[in-house]
Amino acid sequence: MRDRADRAVARAGLHAGMDFDDIVRAVESAVDIRLCVVTEVDTRGWGTLTGFLTVFADRREGSIHVRASDPALYRQFAASHELGHLLDDAHCSGVLHERSSVSPYDDPTLTTPEFEAELVAEHVAHRIARVLYGTPRVAESSW
């Protein structure tokens, strides 16, 4: 899983000093798709779902949907998880998983490929968080 996550991050050329918009643009370039992150206000039917990805391959467009009720940093993390699915060699299964309610390790409904795709996307999200928040620039701005 780590090798797949490493390839995903390398595919987009993610590096320290990028902000979230830079990362979204890098993913767009890497996968040749136009993306938009949508903050959804009405999430009554979502249950514990924190975000999802839609892709319209014929139009080379996609959207990542996150909950407006989540804190901004968590929305960014949920969107980063979806970016991880786009960057992963194997991509995702297209099935919605309520990942916030059950760890992939504890979800008996996940097939092995789905389990692996969720772990890779989560690894990529953590790597994106390190790019965004692991630099002195971010630390200094919080003083």
ZISULVEN-V462649 format. One record per run of one state. SS is the DSSP state (alpha for helix, beta for strand, coil for the rest). FROM is the first residue (numbers start at 0). TO is the last residue. If there is no record, write none. Layout:
ss	from	to
SS	FROM	TO
SS	FROM	TO
This chain:
ss	from	to
coil	0	0
alpha	1	11
coil	12	18
alpha	19	30
coil	31	32
beta	33	39
coil	40	42
alpha	43	45
coil	46	49
beta	50	55
alpha	56	58
coil	59	59
beta	60	66
coil	67	70
alpha	71	86
coil	87	102
alpha	103	105
coil	106	110
alpha	111	132
coil	133	134
alpha	135	140
coil	141	142
